[in-house]
Amino acid sequence: MNEQVFMTEWLGRPLTIKTGKLARQADAAVTVQYGDTSVLATVVEAKEEREGIDFFPLMVEFEERLYAAGIIKGSRWIKREGRPSDEAVLTGRMIDRSIRPLFHADSKKDVQVIITVLSADGQNDYDIVSLVAASAALSISGLNWHGPISGVRVGRVEGKYIFNPTYAERELSDLDLIVAGTDKKAIMIEAAGKEIKEADMLEAIKRGQSQLQGALELIKQVQAKIKLAEKKPAKKLISQDELAAEVEREKIFVQAKDWLKQNAAKILFDKTYYTKGERKAAVSAIKDGLNQFLFNQGIGKDRRKQAGHLVDSAVDAEVTRAILQDNKRVDGRKLDQIRELSAEAGILPRIHGSGLFNRGETQVMSIVTLGAPGLEQSLEGIEGVGTKRYMHHYNFPPFSVGEARPLRTTGRREIGHGALAEKAILPVLPTKEEFPYTVRVVSETLGSNGSSSMASTCGSSLALMDAGVPIKKAVAGIAMGLASNEDMSQWEVLTDIQDLEDGQGGMDFKITGTADGITAIQLDTKTDGLTSEIIEKTLIQGLKARLEILEVMRQAIAAPRPDLSPYAPRITSFHIEPDRIREVIGTGGKVINEIIAATGVSIDIDDDGLVMVCGTDAAKCEEAVAWIKNIVRDFKVGEIFTGKVVRLMDFGAFVQLTPNKDGMAHVSELAPYRVGRPEDFIDIGDEVQVKVIEIDDMGRVNLSMKGLPENEHLWKEEKGKQQMSDYGGGGRGFGGGDRGGRPERRGGGFRR
């Protein structure tokens, strides 16, 4: 083995790249270590091109291994890692979006990048390390990839920017930003923020780019040391006849491009196409015209396929040209104009909250469900275990784009879009103490033509307010686009992109936020990166659009409703002393399970003593709350209770005051006269009224029934009264009823 090791100091920690020892049958393999977090990245390119596809087949797989954190899966039955966690999917998508723009889009060979986390130190997040590893592996793979790039995380604590913050530092930060690219251009941006101002976000992006150089230089050192021959396409053996036919076909394609140059613009811009259907019909008309032209030229085989490819490129180029040269969009809008907007809240019966948001032909309906705190999602991964009380799930059925295809399990795209809208809302959610519910939002994409994830953000905000969730502010989202020429010397930022505008030289720059700042960003681009000038204009233009959308949403619902839906469960929360929790739970959960079984509520208790009782029946909730409060209550002298007799002894009666606390009424305190034997006066199960007269040093509660009107019916016939004859007989004393008590004096003495 000829292992080569490269090291540098990057942002206060050692960064090490190793290659030549592991996974030597891959086209390229590196291990990257940052602190004690280590990942393996491999790259393999298929030997042959895949036939019949019109896209670049890149696969980026991120593999979480629980051994990296010294964890064995918590499930009793399944110990092997199963489907990727959402966090793993999102990390894979982040890396994919960072490296994909630097591949040649015409390649049809499968390229697979696999990143496996080998160790996690609990300090340095593996996502940045994985991005650096993917870039390093690709840089020495010999593939036609125009890297290297790097990535950095930016946080901000008390106004000070920090780079590649630890997990502990991120807890204190109001910003979580990842920038991937070079020190000159950003290719991918992923951000979450607590209402970050546009100027501050731009500053954070710039500062992040300035810190990429350390990792970039190390990758370049690896690249310079390991010279791999660039992979060349395999030679195809073709006959003379095939070669002649190919030459002839190329001549005809030159004519086809001339035909498109003369006709595509006329068809695309001969009128304004307001709908997606109209624009698709226009593109189809171009394809039909070119197909006829190729037919007339004698092209038979694969004519439609070739026509489709040529038309897509021509339409892309014409749409871009019209924007850059004429400031003209196919649907007639201005460059900073949003399509028609509408918003509604409360559109569905019985459910807890709903919202409907429309932007052009994109339509999303979001539905809120409120649940008990115990319904939080449990999380288990390399970063440890935890819970999640707010969830946003995004669905994208085929009918939303007018297609008929099988429904499958949730894909990476759905997970990514759902997570983005979830991230957008998190900063405005109430705390658990303010609103202890578990909240789930489902966004159903009913129509899609341009950023349904941003429509989901708007729909979620509407639905949450309709449900009465006290979010601090409304949140809206907008997708910004870009038109640019090949060398980026000309460019224009577009507001609210749709269908034909998402082509080569473009971007999908999604921004969410309130009226006061940004809560999330997600950038993909089909260029080799964006300059700070483009990013700045996008942020400013995006703010204008966001405020416009927020105003439409405000007209639909201005603030969270004051009351929850009558169909939503009610939660009553209160605090008890933490050292009394065990009394509420009981041995083996006996007490709490008894309360749940009797009332039908759910009960959750946090370690700090926060008790949350949840149910749909208000009376049952009140019963459970009273039950718990009685369990942990402190008794005071003078308090009066109505309780059942639960035990009789010679010396008195025990009465249940609360479910876990009994008090004792001494035989001398049962009636205004002397009772001989308690069992002659009352029975077990009788309901009586008692008064607390003493709490002794051991916490025992002493009671009296005397002087309470509710007990007068027991005394009318002097029931159980001790007779004079009872005083004699072998020194029985007081019938054994006054253990340790003073003998009762009668007439200046007592009888023995």
PEDACOR-V640291 format. One record per pair of residues at least 6 apart in sequence whose C-alpha atoms are under 6 Angstrom apart, sorted by the first residue. I is the first residue (numbers start at 0). J is the second residue. D is the distance in whole Angstrom. If there is no record, write none. Layout:
((I:J:D) (I:J:D))
This chain:
((0:20:6) (1:19:6) (2:18:6) (2:19:4) (2:20:5) (3:17:6) (3:18:5) (4:16:6) (4:17:5) (5:15:6) (5:16:5) (6:14:6) (6:15:4) (7:13:6) (7:14:5) (8:14:6) (9:213:6) (13:33:6) (14:32:6) (14:33:5) (15:31:6) (15:32:5) (16:30:6) (16:31:5) (17:29:6) (17:30:5) (18:29:5) (25:43:6) (26:42:6) (26:43:5) (26:140:6) (27:41:6) (27:42:5) (27:136:6) (27:140:5) (28:40:6) (28:41:4) (28:136:6) (29:39:6) (29:40:5) (29:136:6) (30:38:6) (30:39:4) (31:37:6) (31:38:6) (31:132:6) (35:120:5) (36:118:5) (36:119:4) (36:120:5) (37:117:5) (37:118:5) (38:115:6) (38:116:4) (38:117:5) (39:114:6) (39:115:5) (40:113:6) (40:114:4) (40:132:6) (40:133:6) (41:112:6) (41:113:5) (42:111:6) (42:112:5) (43:110:6) (43:111:5) (44:109:6) (44:110:4) (45:108:6) (45:109:5) (48:107:5) (48:108:4) (49:107:6) (49:108:6) (55:104:6) (55:106:6) (55:107:5) (56:109:5) (57:109:6) (57:110:5) (58:111:5) (59:95:6) (59:111:6) (59:112:5) (59:113:6) (60:91:6) (60:113:5) (61:91:5) (61:113:6) (61:114:5) (62:114:6) (62:115:5) (63:116:6) (65:381:6) (67:117:5) (67:118:4) (67:119:5) (68:119:5) (68:381:5) (72:78:5) (94:130:6) (97:186:6) (97:187:5) (100:525:5) (101:144:6) (101:145:5) (102:144:5) (122:165:5) (122:166:6) (123:165:6) (131:149:5) (134:147:6) (135:218:6) (138:147:6) (139:222:6) (141:227:6) (141:228:6) (141:229:4) (141:230:6) (142:230:6) (148:180:5) (148:181:5) (149:179:6) (149:180:6) (149:211:6) (149:215:6) (150:178:6) (150:179:4) (151:177:6) (151:178:6) (152:162:6) (152:163:5) (152:176:5) (152:177:4) (153:161:6) (153:162:5) (153:176:5) (154:160:6) (154:161:5) (154:172:6) (154:174:5) (154:175:5) (155:161:6) (155:172:5) (155:173:6) (155:174:6) (156:172:5) (173:192:6) (173:193:5) (174:191:6) (174:192:4) (175:190:6) (175:191:5) (176:189:6) (176:190:4) (177:188:6) (177:189:5) (178:187:6) (178:188:5) (179:185:6) (179:186:6) (179:187:5) (180:186:5) (182:208:5) (182:209:5) (184:528:5) (184:529:5) (184:530:5) (185:528:5) (185:529:5) (186:528:4) (187:522:5) (187:523:6) (188:521:6) (188:522:5) (189:520:6) (189:521:5) (190:519:5) (190:520:5) (191:518:5) (191:519:4) (192:518:4) (192:519:6) (193:426:6) (193:518:6) (194:516:4) (194:517:5) (194:518:5) (195:516:5) (195:517:5) (196:516:5) (271:330:5) (271:331:6) (272:278:6) (272:330:5) (273:330:5) (315:502:6) (319:482:6) (321:327:5) (334:493:5) (335:493:6) (335:494:5) (337:495:6) (338:358:6) (338:359:5) (339:358:6) (339:359:5) (340:357:6) (340:358:5) (341:357:5) (342:355:6) (342:356:5) (342:552:6) (342:555:6) (343:354:6) (343:355:5) (343:555:5) (344:353:6) (344:354:4) (344:461:6) (344:465:6) (345:353:5) (345:465:6) (351:367:6) (351:368:6) (351:466:5) (351:564:5) (351:567:6) (352:366:6) (352:367:5) (352:462:5) (352:465:5) (352:466:4) (353:365:6) (353:366:4) (353:462:4) (354:364:6) (354:365:5) (354:458:5) (354:461:5) (354:462:4) (355:363:6) (355:364:4) (355:458:6) (356:362:6) (356:363:5) (356:458:5) (360:448:6) (361:446:5) (361:447:4) (361:448:5) (362:445:5) (362:446:5) (363:443:6) (363:444:5) (363:445:6) (363:455:6) (364:442:6) (364:443:5) (365:441:6) (365:442:4) (365:458:5) (365:459:5) (366:440:5) (366:441:5) (366:462:6) (367:439:6) (367:440:5) (368:439:5) (369:437:6) (369:438:5) (370:436:6) (370:437:5) (371:436:5) (371:437:6) (371:613:6) (372:436:5) (372:437:5) (375:387:5) (375:388:5) (375:437:6) (376:386:5) (376:387:5) (377:385:6) (377:386:5) (378:384:5) (378:385:5) (378:386:5) (388:437:5) (389:438:5) (389:439:6) (390:439:5) (391:417:6) (391:421:5) (391:439:6) (391:440:5) (391:441:6) (392:417:5) (392:441:5) (393:413:6) (393:417:5) (393:441:6) (393:442:5) (394:443:5) (395:444:5) (397:403:6) (399:445:5) (399:446:4) (399:447:6) (400:447:6) (416:452:5) (420:456:5) (423:511:6) (423:518:5) (423:519:5) (427:470:5) (427:471:5) (428:470:5) (429:470:6) (442:455:6) (448:497:6) (449:496:6) (449:497:4) (453:476:5) (453:477:6) (456:475:6) (457:475:5) (460:473:6) (460:474:6) (464:559:4) (465:560:6) (466:563:6) (467:559:5) (467:560:4) (467:561:6) (467:562:6) (467:563:5) (469:559:6) (473:513:6) (474:512:5) (474:513:5) (475:511:6) (475:512:6) (476:510:6) (476:511:4) (477:509:6) (477:510:6) (478:495:5) (478:508:6) (478:509:4) (479:493:6) (479:494:5) (479:495:5) (479:507:6) (479:508:5) (480:492:6) (480:493:5) (480:496:6) (480:506:5) (480:507:5) (481:491:6) (481:492:5) (481:493:6) (481:505:4) (481:506:5) (482:490:5) (482:491:5) (482:504:6) (482:505:5) (483:489:6) (483:490:4) (483:504:5) (503:525:6) (504:525:5) (504:526:5) (505:525:5) (506:523:6) (506:524:4) (506:525:6) (507:522:6) (507:523:5) (508:522:4) (509:520:6) (509:521:5) (510:519:6) (510:520:5) (511:517:6) (511:518:6) (511:519:5) (512:518:5) (568:614:5) (568:615:4) (569:613:5) (569:614:6) (569:615:6) (570:612:5) (570:613:4) (571:611:6) (571:612:5) (572:610:5) (572:611:4) (573:609:6) (573:610:5) (574:608:5) (574:609:4) (574:610:6) (575:608:5) (576:608:6) (577:607:6) (577:608:5) (583:591:6) (584:590:5) (584:591:5) (598:619:5) (600:613:6) (600:614:5) (601:612:6) (601:613:5) (602:611:6) (602:612:5) (603:610:6) (603:611:5) (604:610:5) (629:657:6) (630:659:6) (636:691:5) (636:692:5) (636:693:6) (637:691:5) (638:690:6) (638:691:5) (639:689:6) (639:690:4) (640:688:6) (640:689:5) (641:687:6) (641:688:4) (642:654:6) (642:655:5) (642:656:6) (642:686:5) (642:687:6) (643:654:6) (643:655:6) (643:684:5) (643:685:5) (643:686:4) (644:653:6) (644:654:4) (644:683:5) (644:684:5) (644:685:6) (645:653:6) (645:654:6) (645:683:5) (646:652:6) (646:653:5) (649:735:6) (649:736:5) (650:665:6) (650:666:5) (650:736:4) (650:737:5) (651:664:6) (651:665:4) (651:666:4) (652:663:6) (652:664:5) (653:662:6) (653:663:4) (654:661:5) (654:662:5) (655:661:4) (662:700:5) (662:701:6) (663:701:5) (663:702:6) (664:701:6) (664:702:4) (664:703:5) (668:703:5) (668:704:6) (669:704:5) (670:705:5) (671:705:6) (673:720:6) (673:721:6) (674:719:5) (674:720:5) (674:721:5) (675:720:6) (675:721:4) (679:719:5) (680:718:6) (680:719:5) (689:703:5) (689:704:5) (690:702:5) (690:703:5) (691:702:5) (692:701:6) (692:702:5) (693:701:5) (694:700:5) (730:751:6))
